[in-house]
């Protein structure tokens, strides 16, 4: 079963994206996305 989780910008801390992940995955997801607050591409990490 997939679970919806938010992605948080590592620079400013804003949560502007969400994605689905499997429940049994052991590590946190890291994706490089565009942050509208920082106005640049930054790494976004999975949060709880």
Kinemage of the C-alpha trace (Angstrom):
@kinemage 1
@onewidth
@group {chain A} dominant
@subgroup {mainchain}
@vectorlist {calphas} color= white
{ca unk a 1} P 0.000 0.000 0.000
{ca unk a 2} L 1.370 3.408 -0.979
{ca unk a 3} L 1.436 6.299 1.477
{ca unk a 4} L 1.351 10.025 0.642
{ca unk a 5} L 4.258 11.971 2.214
{ca unk a 6} L 5.308 15.641 1.999
{ca unk a 7} L 8.690 16.775 0.639
{ca unk a 8} L 10.521 19.582 2.467
{ca unk a 9} L 13.093 21.965 1.011
{ca unk a 10} L 16.483 21.576 2.708
{ca unk a 11} L 17.345 25.291 2.332
{ca unk a 12} L 14.231 27.123 3.532
{ca unk a 13} L 12.149 24.326 5.106
{ca unk a 14} L 8.964 24.928 3.105
{ca unk a 15} L 6.827 21.901 2.240
{ca unk a 16} L 5.720 22.511 -1.336
{ca unk a 17} L 5.564 18.996 -2.856
{ca unk a 18} L 4.049 15.642 -1.948
{ca unk a 19} L 4.547 12.159 -3.384
{ca unk a 20} L 3.606 8.556 -2.691
{ca unk a 21} L 6.016 5.939 -1.325
{ca unk a 22} L 5.712 2.326 -0.258
{ca unk a 23} L 5.214 1.736 3.469
{ca unk a 24} L 8.056 -0.767 3.839
{ca unk a 25} L 10.820 1.430 2.376
{ca unk a 26} L 13.569 1.889 4.966
{ca unk a 27} L 15.240 5.075 3.754
{ca unk a 28} L 13.965 8.598 3.185
{ca unk a 29} L 13.413 9.906 -0.324
{ca unk a 30} L 15.556 12.790 -1.660
{ca unk a 31} L 14.634 14.528 -4.929
{ca unk a 32} L 16.004 17.688 -6.520
{ca unk a 33} L 12.964 19.921 -7.235
{ca unk a 34} L 12.272 23.616 -7.848
{ca unk a 35} L 11.436 25.627 -4.712
{ca unk a 36} L 9.244 28.672 -5.348
{ca unk a 37} L 10.294 30.298 -2.054
{ca unk a 38} L 14.048 30.006 -2.729
{ca unk a 39} L 13.452 30.536 -6.475
{ca unk a 40} L 15.996 27.815 -7.413
{ca unk a 41} L 16.394 24.031 -7.660
{ca unk a 42} L 17.175 22.466 -4.266
{ca unk a 43} L 17.147 19.021 -2.664
{ca unk a 44} L 13.780 18.121 -1.120
{ca unk a 45} L 13.706 15.412 1.573
{ca unk a 46} L 10.826 13.240 2.721
{ca unk a 47} L 9.266 14.294 6.041
{ca unk a 48} L 6.818 12.579 8.366
